[in-house]
Amino acid sequence: MALVHELSWSSSRARMFHACKRRYYLQYYLAWGGWNRGASDERKRAYKLKKMTSMPMLAGDAVHSALEEWFQSRESGREFTREEVEAAALAILRRSYKESRDGAWRTNNKATRLSEHHYEEPKIDEASGAAAEYGTRYVERIKSAVATFFDSEDLAEVRAVEPKDYLAFEAMDTFTLFDTKIFAVPDLAYRRGEEVVIYDWKTGRPREADRYQLAIYTIYAREKWGVQPEQVETADAYLATDELEMARHTAADMVPVEERIEASITEMREVHFNADDSAGDPEAFPMVEAGSRECSMCNFRELCDRA
């Protein structure tokens, strides 16, 4: 089935839309179709930049992947040890770093490409030793995250859940609100009697947006498994700092959350166009002011002459 460009919504997409509309345009419109051999050079370039990651994101993805394997191993009947989980996460980090450093992405479009390498950032310079110090930071973050997962008393129930009660882990899914596809990717969901429990693993620091995401997961559980909001418990587990933020919502709590989602979709729809038909007008998506922190974290900064 051919991919068709359409407006969809997720909390991360909404954050990008409100943080920098030009970045939003490059991510969701200009980069669309850039994987096709016959795509324009500007689309191919935007797509390659979109596919880049960064060391913080890479470390987080490595932890998520290793924990997913741990849950899968419990389903298979041969539970991985904490040492195996840590080793798996570190192997992903080191292999991906090497792919990026050595330019494997030039011949393998599935190889990792780090924005730090692409933009030749000083913190990843190997001759000065900065890269070793920078990399060690994320090795330690991974080790700390894995230790928290296996040692935290707050996560004892998570580790003890019977595989038969798993509902999902690291599963990209969608539901529909306001005639729009809504994306949700719960890191872990399981049954606790008549309740549904959803966890999000975090390797960074707490943000207000994280709590909003938990409310969205409550709506997802309602739509996916037919439970009422009062039957859903959600949690952000900050593995690198051993913090746990639990949340419960009522049906009344969901009203302003859905209103916020609807308002966000309405704003997006006002500038939406079919990227299958054209590349659109980038000027309809203004850039943030030069010097913004958003630029320093953006894969597309070279397209805005802010590299």
Secondary structure, 3 states (H helix, E strand, C coil): CCCCCCCEECHHHHHHHHHCHHHHHHHHHHCCCCCCCCCCHHHHHHHHHHCCECHHHHHHHHHHHHHHHHHHHHHHCCCCCHHHHHHHHHHHHHHHHHHHHHCHHHCCCCCCCEHHHHCCCHHHCCCCCHHHHHHHHHHHHHHHHHHHHHHCHHHHHHHHCCHHHEEECCCCEEEEECCEEEEECCCEEEEECCEEEEEEEECCCCCHHHHHHHHHHHHHHHHHHCCCHHHEEEEEEECCCCEEEEEECCHHHHHHHHHHHHHHHHHHHHHCCCCCCCCCCHHHCCCCCCCCHHHHCCCCHHHHCCC
